[in-house]
Amino acid sequence: MKVSLSALDTCESSFTPLVVIELAQDVKDETKEWLKNRIIAKKKDGDNNDDFLTMAECQFIIKHELENLRARDEKMIPGYPQAKLYPGKSLLRRLLTSGIVIQVFPLHDNEALKKLEDTWYTRFTFKFQPVDRIRGYFGETIALYFGFLEYFTFALIPMAVIGLPYYLFVWEDYDKYVIFASFNLIWSTVILEVWKRGCANMTYRWGTLAMKRQFEEPRPGFHGVLGINSVTGREEPLYSSYKRQLRIYLVSLPFVCLCLYFSLYVMMIYFDMEAWALALHEDSGSEWTSVLLYVPSIIYAVVIEIMNRLYRYAAEFLTSWENHRLESAYQNHLILKVLVFNFLNCFASLFYIAFVLMDMKLLRQSLATLLITSQILNQIVESLLPYWLQRKHHLRVKKKVQALKADIDATLYEQVVLEKEMGTYLGTFDDYLELFLQFGYVSLFSCVYPLAAAFAVLNNFTEVNSDALKMCRVFKRPFSEPSASIGVWQLAFETMSVISVVTNCALIGMSPQVNALFPESKADLILIVVAVEHALLAVKFILAFAIPDKPRHIQMKLARLEFESLEALKQQQMKLVAENLKDEPREESGKEKAS
C-alpha cells in the first residue's frame, strides 16, 4: 500500500478515484513510469463527460481500455527482464501474472451505495427489487440476474401453493399427480417465455436490447501472433482455430469424461452407504438408526457441493487454456462444461433411484435432503461466512486508520484499504447455476416430491437479501458489463424443462395405479406414456411459438429504429453524391482554364 498511500497524500481534496490499480510494494520506479505512460497514451483522445456517463459506465470504459493495452515493440517489462513480452500479449494480464500488479478493482461510491441499500435490502419487507437502481450502480448483467431471481421466485409460488395439498392429502396416489405434473410442464414453458418478454422490456429501457456481438473485442486472456483482423481491419492477436479444436477434443473432452466417471463412482459409494444404513436400521429398529438413514444423503450432498466447486476451478483453467478469442465463446464453453458435470453430479443418483432401483420412498428422501442441504450450504458459504470475515477485517482496518499519523484523506485511505481486501465477485455464473439446479429439483421429479417448490420459494426470499448483502458489503464492486439477456442460461433452463417432461411422464407411467390399468400388456403402457410425453412436448413447443419473445410495442420501436437508421444512411449517401456532383463541374472548368 505504499504506492496508494503516497498517491493519496499528493492528490487534490476533490479527487474521486474510479478504479484502483494496486502495485506490489517493491515495484521499480521505471516500471511505474512505463505503465503510467502507456495508460496516459491510451487516455489522450478521451473527453470529460462526467454528466453523460454513470460511474459504473466510466469504470467499464477504464477496464476495457486497460485490458486492451497490448505489447507492441517491447521485449520485456522495464525493470523486469525475466517478464518477457510478446506482440499482441495483454499487458495487464502479464503484469498480473508477474506479480507486479496485485489487482485492479473499481471503488464503491459510498453515497450512491447507501441510497441503493435503503431501497434494496436494509428493510426486511416484501417488495420488488429496484432493478433500475441496481443497473445504474452495478450494470445490466447483475441487474438482469436480480430481475430473474425475483421473477423466478414469484413464478414458483403457484407451484408451491398447488403442491402443498398434494403433499398433505394424496401422497401415495401417483395417478392423481398427472394433473399436477401436467400443470408443472405447462408452467415451466410459460414462465420462461414470459421472462423473455419482461427481459426485452428491461433491456430496451436500458438501451442494450439491440446490442450487437458480431464485432466483439478479443478477451484479455486471448493471445496469439499480432496481425490484422480480415473483417475489422484492426490489429489484434490471431490464433488458429485448428489448434483450439485440438485442445478441446484431445484434452478438455477426455478430462470432462474422466470427471463424469469419477462422479458416478462416488455415487455408487453413496448407495453402498445407504444400503449399510438401511441394514443397520432393520437389525436394530431403534430411533437413532432411523435418523441415521438421512446421514448418507447429507454426506453425499456435502460431497456434491465440494466436487462441484473443485470441478469449477478445473473447468475455468481448461477453458482459459483453450484460448477463445471472444468472451462470449469463453463463457459458452465454460457453462457447457460446468452444466454437464453439475447435472450428472446432482441428478444422476436421483435418476438411478427412480428408474433402476424404482424406490419412490428413497427418491423422496434423497431429493428433499439434497435440495435442503445444498440450499443451506450455499447460504453459509456464499454470504454468511464471507460477511462475518469481512466484518472482522473492517474492525481491524478502523483501528489501523485511527492509529495512522499522516496528512492524508483518512476516509479515502480507509475505503481503499478496506475494499482491496474484500473478496472478488466472480460474476453471475454461480448464482445462475444455483437457480438452474434448483429448477431441476423442482421440475424433474415434481410428481414425487411436490413440496420442492415451497422450499425453493422460502430459500429464494432469503437469497434475494443475502445476494444483495454480498454485492454491497462482502465483495469488491465488480466492473459493470452490458447485457441484452441472460444469455445461454435461457437455453439451459429450456433444456431442463424439456427433460422434465420425459422424467415426469416416465415416473407416472411407473406408478402402481397406472400399471394396474394394463395388467397384461406392458407394451401398451409404454406406447401410451410415450404418446402422452410427445403430446406434452408438442404443447410446450406450440406455447413457446405462440408467445412472442418481445412485446408488440417493443417490436414496433425496434423496427422504427432500424428504419430511421437506414433513412439516415440513405440521406448521408445522397448528400455525399450531391457534393461529388458539385465538385465535378469545378474540376472540369479548372482543366479548361489550364488548357
N, C-alpha and C positions, 0 to 999 in steps of 0.2 A: 504493500500500500504506500510505499514511499513516493512513487510517481503520482498517485492520486492525491496524496497529502500536499505535495508541492504545487500541483495544479490548482487545487482548491485555494491555496494560500495566495496565489497571484491573480486569480480571476476576479472579474468585476462582481460587485454585490448583486447585480441584476441578472447575472448569468444563470441560465437554467439548462443543465445538460440533458440531452435527449438519450444518448447512448454512451455507455461506459466501456472503454477498452482497458482491461486490466493486464498490465505487463508484469513479468517476473521481476523480482527486486534487483537482480544483478544484470539487467539488460544494459548493453553498452550504449553510450551516447550516440555513436554513429548509426546504430540500428534504429534508435528512436528518431533521429533526424531523417533517415531514409524513409521510414514508414510515414512520418508526418508529411514529407514532400510528396509521396505517392498519393496520399489522401487529399492533400491540397490541390494537386494537379487534377484529380477527379472532380473536385468541387468547383473549379474555377468558372465553369459555364452555368452554374446554378443561379437561381433567383431566390429572393426572400419573399415568400408568400405565406406569412405567418397566419393571416386570417383566412386563407383559402383552404389550407390543409389542416386536418386534425393532427394531434400529437402522434397518434398511432400511425397515420399515413406518413408523416415525416420520418418516423422511426423505421418504417418499412422501406422507404426510399434509401435511407442511410445503409440499412442492411444489404439491400440489393447492390448498391454501389461498392460497398466493402467486399462483398462476395465476388464481384466481377473484376476486382483488381487481379490481373494475371501477369505472370512473368513474361518479359519480352527478351531483352538482351542480357539481363542479369544471369550470371552463372551460379551465384550464391547469395545468401542474405548477408549484407555488410556486417562485418564483425563476427560472423559465424561461418567460417569456411567449410565446416562439416555439413551445414544445412544447404545442400545443393538445390538449385532451381532449374526447371526445365521450361522451355517456351510453352505457354498455354496453361501452366500449373497455377492453381488458385493460390495467391499469396497469403490470404488469410488462413486458409486451411494448412499451408505449410508452416506458418508462424505458430498455429495452434499445436500441430503435431510435434514441432521442435521445442515446445515449452517456452517460447519467447512471449507469446500472448497466452495468458491464462484463460480468459473468457471474454466474450463480448455480449452485453445484455442491455436492453433499454430500461431506463429508470421509471418508476411509478410516478404519476402525478398525484400527490397526496390529496390535494383539494378535490380533483375530479374523482379520485377513488372513493373518498368519503361520501360524496354525493351518490355515487353508484351503489355503495354498500347500503346506504339508508333506504334506497328503493328496491333493494335486491334480497338480502338475507338477514339483516340485523334484527328485523321484527318477524317473529315466527307466526305469520298469518298466511292463510291460503290466498294466494294472489298470483296473477300472471307474471311471467318473467319480463323484466324491462329489456326486451331483446334489442331495441334500437339503441338504448344506452350502452348495452354490452358491446354492440357492434362499434359504436363510436369510440369505446375505450380499448377493446381487445381485437377488433377486426371482425370480418364476416365469417371466417371459419369457425371461431369459437362461438359467435352468436348463433350460427346455424346449429351447432351441437346443442346448446341450451334450448333453442327453439324446438329441436327434435325431441329432446329429453322431456320437455314439458308436454308436447303433443302426444308422445308415446305413452306417457303416464296417464293422461286423461283418456286416451283411447283404450287403455287396459281396464278402466272402471266398469264398462258394460260386461266384459268377460268375468270380472271379479264378482259382480252382483249376480250374474246368472249362474256362475259356477258354485257359489256358496250353498244354495239349496240343493243342488245335485250332490254336493259332498255330504250334506246332512241327512238327506232322505232316500236317495236311490244309489247308494254306494256300490252295491254288487250287481245291479241290473244294468249290464253293459249295453243291452239293446236300447235302453232308454237314453243312452248317451248319443244316439245317432243325431238327434236334433241339436244337441249341444255342440257336437263335433262339426256338423254342417254349418252352424252359425259361426263357429270359430274359423272355418275355412273362408267363408264369405267375408267375415270381419277382417281377417289378415290381408285380404286383397284390397278391400275398400279403404282401410286406414293408410296403406302405402300409396294408393292412387290419390287420395285426398291430400296427403302430405306433399306430394309433388306440386299440387295447386297452391297450397299455402307457402311452400318454399319459393315458388315462382313469384308470388305476391311480394314476399320479403326482399328477394334479391333484385327484383325490378325497382323497388323503392330505394334500394341501396345503390343501384346502378351497375350491378355485376352480373345480371341475368344474361346479357348478350356478350359476356366476356369470351374472347377467343383464345384457344390454347394452341392453335396451329403453329404459331411462331414464338413459342415459349423459350425463354432464355435457358442455356445449359445450367444444370445444377452445380453448386460449388464443388462438390466432390468428383465431378466428371473430369477426367484427364485424358490426354492424348496428344498427338502431334499437332502443333499450331498450324492452321490452314484457313482456307476461305470456304465458308458455307455456300454451296452451289445455289441454294434457294434465296437466302437473305443477302448474300454478298458480303457478310461480315466476317471478320477474323475471329476464329474460335477454335478450341481443340477438336480434333477429328479422331474417331476411334472406329475400327472395323466392326460392323455388326456380326460378322462371321466369328470373330474372336469371342464376342459376347455370348453368342449362341453356344459355342463350345463350352464356355464356363458354366452356362446354365444347365446343359444336358449331361455334361460329363462330371460335374462336381456338385452343383446345387441339388439337382434332382435325385441322385443317389443318396445324398445326405438326408434329404427330406424323407425318402423312403425308409432309411435306416431309423430315423427318429419315430416314424409311424410304427415300425415293427417293435421298437422298444416300448412305445406306449401300449401296444396290445399285450406285450409280455407283462408289464406292470398290472394291466387289467386282470390277467389270469391269476396273478398273485393275490389280487383283491378277492377274487372268487374263492380261492383257497382259504382265505381268512374268513369269508362269510360262511363257508362250509364248516370250518372249525368252530366258529361262534355258535352256529345252529346246533351242531352235535353236542357241544358243551351245555347248551340250554336244555336240550331234550333229555340229557342224562340227569341233570340236577333239578331243573324246573323251578329254580328259585327266582326271586325278583331281581337280584343283581345280575343274573345271567340274561334276563330279558332286556335289561339296559345295555348289557354287553353286545346285544345284537346290532346296536346302532354304531358301535365303535369302529368296525371295519369301514363303514361308509364314510364316517367322519375323517378317519385317517386317509382314505382314498381321495376324499375331496381336498384335503390339505396337500397331498402329493400332486394332485392335478394342478393346483394353483402354482406350486413350485416348478413343476415341469413346464407349464405354460410360460412362466417368466424366464426360465433358463433358455427355452427354445427361442423366445423372442430376441434375446441378445444374439444368438447364433444366426437367426434369420436376418437380422439387421446387418451383421458382418458380411454374410454371403451376398445379400442384395447390393450392398455398397461395393463389394469386390467385383460384382458383375459389371460395374461401370456403366450405368444407364445415363444417357445424355439428359433426359428431362426428369424433373422432379415428379411429374405425374406418372411416368413409366416406372420410376423407382418405387413410388407408393403402391402402384398396382401390383407389382411383383412381390413386394413385401406383404401386402394384405393377402394375396393369394397363398403365399407360403404359410402365413400365420393362421389363416382361416381353415385351411385344410387340416393342419395339425390340431388346432383347438377343437374343431368339430369332432374329429376322431377321438381325441383325448377326453373330451367332456361327455360325448354321447355314445361312444362305442359300447360301454358297459350297459347302457340302457337298452340299446338295440339287441344286445346279446341276451339280456334278461327277458326282453319282450318276445323275441322271435326264435330263440334257441332253447332257453330254459322254460319259457312260457309261464313264468311265475309272476302273476299280476300283483300279488301282495309284496313281493320283494321289489318289483318295479316301482310301486308307490313309495315304499320306504326309501329306496335309493334316490329316486327323483327328489323327494322332499329334503333328504339330507344334503344332497349335492347342491340344490338351489339355495337353501338357507345358509349352509356353511360358506359357500362362495360369496354370498352377499355380506355376511358378517366379516369375512376376511378382507374383502375389498374395501369396506368402510374403514376398517382398522388400518390397513396398510397404506391406502391412498390418501386418507385425510386425517384421522385422529393421531396416529403416530407422528407424521411429519409436522402437524400443528403443535404437538407437545414439544418436539425437539426445537422447533422454531421459536417458541416462547422462551425456552431456556436460553437459547442463543441471544435473543433480544435483550434479556436482562443483563447478560454479560457485556453486550455492546454498550448499553446505557451506562454501566459502571465505568467502562473504559473511556467513554466520551466525557463523563463528569470529571475524571482524573486527568484529562488532557489539558495541558497548559500551552496553548498555541493560538495565534491570532488568525483563526480561520473561521469559516462558516460552520459552526459545530453541527447545526441541523442537517446541512447537506452532507457533511462528513459522516454523520451517524447514519444517514439514509444509504449512502454508498457502501459503507462497511457492513450494514445490516443486509442489504439486498445481495451483495456479492457472495454471501454465504448461504443464501437461500437455495433450495433445490431448483433444478431446471425443469420446466414443464416440457415434456417431450411430444406434445401435440395431442390431438383428439383421438388418436388411434386406439389407445387402451380404453377410453371412455365409450367409443362406438363398439368396440369388441365386447365390452361388458353388457351393453344393451343387446347386441346380437345374440350372445349366449343366453341371455335372459329370455329373449324372444323365442329361442329354440326350446327352452324348458317349458314355456307357456304353450307353444303351439304344437310341438311334435307329439306330445303324449297327453293332450288335453282331455281325452275321453277316459284316461286312467286316473289323472290327478287334477281335477278342475280347480282346486284351491291354489294352484301355482300362480294364477293371475292376481289373487288377493295379496299374496306375499310380495309379488313384484311391485304392486302399487304402493304398499307400505314402504318397501325399500326405496322406491324412486322419490317419494315425498321427502325422505331424509337425504337422498342422493343429490337433489337439487341444491339444498343448502350446504351440504358438505363439499360439493364440487365448487360452488361459489366461494366458499371459505378458502379452499386451497388455491383458487385462482387469485384471490385478492391478498391473502395473508401468508400462504405457505410457500408458494413458488415465486421465482422471479417473474416479472412481467414478460410474457412472450412477445416476440415480434408478430405484428398482425399479418394475416395472409388473406388476400381477396379470394372469394369462392362464389360460384354460381349455384352450387347444390352440395349435397353430402357425398357426391361422387360415387365411387364404386360400392359404397356401403348400401346404396339404394338397391343395386343388383343383388348384393349379398342377402339382404332381407327378403327380397322377392324370391330368390332361390330357396331360402329356408321355408317360405310359405308353400312353395310347390312340394317340397319334401314332406311337409306336414300333412298334405293331402294323402300321400301314399301311406304314411305310417298310421294315421288315424283310421283310414279305411281298412287296413290290414288288421289293426287291433280289434275293431268292431267285428270284422269277419271271423276272428279267432274266439270271440266270446261264446260261452256255453249256450246262451239263449239263441244266438243266431245259428250256431251249429246244430241245435235241436230241430231247426226248421228243415234241415237237409240231412236226415239220418242215414240215408243210403248212398247218396252221390255227393262226394266232396268236390267233384269237378264242376257241378252246377253252382256250388257255393263260390268257388274260385272265380268262375265266369261272371257271376253277379257282382262280386266285390270289385273285380277289375272294371266292369261296366260302370258301376257307381263311381269308382275313382276317376275314370275317364270323363264321366258326365260332370263331376265337380271341377275337374281341371278345365273343362270347356267353359263352365260358368265363370271360373276365375279369369280366363283369358278374354271372355266376352266383356266382363266388367272392366278389366284393365283397358280394353279397347274403347269401351263406351264412355269412360270418364277421361276427358281431355287432361293432358299434363299441365296445361296452362289455362287459366280462365279466359273467357272470350274477350274481355276488355284488355287483358294483357296482350293477347294475340294481335288485337287491332292496333294497340300502341306500338308494338314491335314492327308490325307491317308498315305503319305510318312512318316510323323512324327509318326503316330501310328505304322507303320511297323517297323521303326527304333527302337522305344521303345520296341516292342515285341522282336526284334532281340537282343537288348542289354540285355533284361531279360533272353532270352534263353542262351546267351553266359555266363552270370553270373551264371546261374544254372549249365551249363556244367562245368564251372570252379570249382564250389563247389563240384560237383560229382567227378571230376578228383582228387581233393585234398583229398577227402574221400577215394578214391581207393588207393592212395599212402600211406595213413596213415594205412590202414588195414594190409598190409604185415609187417610193422614195429611192429604193436601191436602183431601180431602172432609170429614173431621172438622173441619178448621180452618175451612172455609167454613160448616159448620153452626153452630159456636160463634159465628162472626162474625155470622151472621144472627140 
